[in-house]
Amino acid sequence: EDMNDPEDLSPAGLAKILARADAATPGPWQLSKTGRGELGQLKLLDAAGVRLLVTTFTIRGEYQDELNGDFIAAARVDVPALAAEVQRLRALNEQLAARVAAQSELLTQRATKP
């Protein structure tokens, strides 16, 4: 099983994504103002100000590494927020589908009455 399957947004897949997010160091994270560590390392700060080192190396240069670091730092908050929105929209979709089914049944009953 590929834990990074981008197409597995089933309820079970979403639960795995949220479990990984819950197991990660609490956020929000931010890219450290001091920026870089060793070659290919970015310094991130967690919510408590503790440094996390992330290895990211691109041949596109230091600027791309910083953009990648911003993305990684933001993902700590973005991933749970996106997963929550998927769950909210699914619940709303189920509610709306139930309403449509009920209305359809009502219309069918009315149409078949003599």
C-alpha positions, -999 to +999 in steps of 0.1 A: +000+000+000+013+034-010+007+058+020+012+087-003-014+077-029-028+111-040-060+095-051-069+078-018-092+104-003-116+078+008-128+081+044-101+055+054-074+073+034-084+106+049-082+091+084-047+079+076-037+114+064-051+129+096-034+103+118+000+113+102-008+149+108-018+143+144+014+123+150+037+151+136+052+178+158+024+202+167+021+233+145+019+258+132+054+257+118+074+286+103+106+289+083+133+301+106+145+337+100+181+322+100+169+300+072+195+275+063+215+249+081+239+226+064+237+222+026+202+212+018+188+217+052+161+243+062+154+253+097+117+253+107+103+264+141+074+246+156+047+263+178+070+262+208+099+277+189+118+244+188+139+240+157+132+212+132+156+205+105+142+195+071+164+182+043+154+197+010+179+199-019+171+212-053+193+220-082+171+251-088+190+269-060+186+285-026+155+305-035+136+273-045+147+256-012+131+285+007+099+282-013+099+245-005+105+253+031+075+277+032+054+250+016+065+223+041+059+247+071+025+257+058+015+221+052+015+215+090-017+236+092-029+233+056-032+195+055-055+192+086-076+222+074-080+207+039-089+173+054-115+189+076-130+208+046-132+175+027-150+159+057-174+189+060-182+189+023-188+151+023-212+155+052-230+183+034-232+163+002-248+134+022-273+157+037-282+172+003-284+138-014-308+127+013-330+158+007-330+153-030-339+116-025-368+126-002-380+152-026-378+128-055-398+102-036-424+128-027-427+139-064-429+103-075-458+097-050-476+128-062-472+119-098-486+084-093-517+095-074-549+093-094 
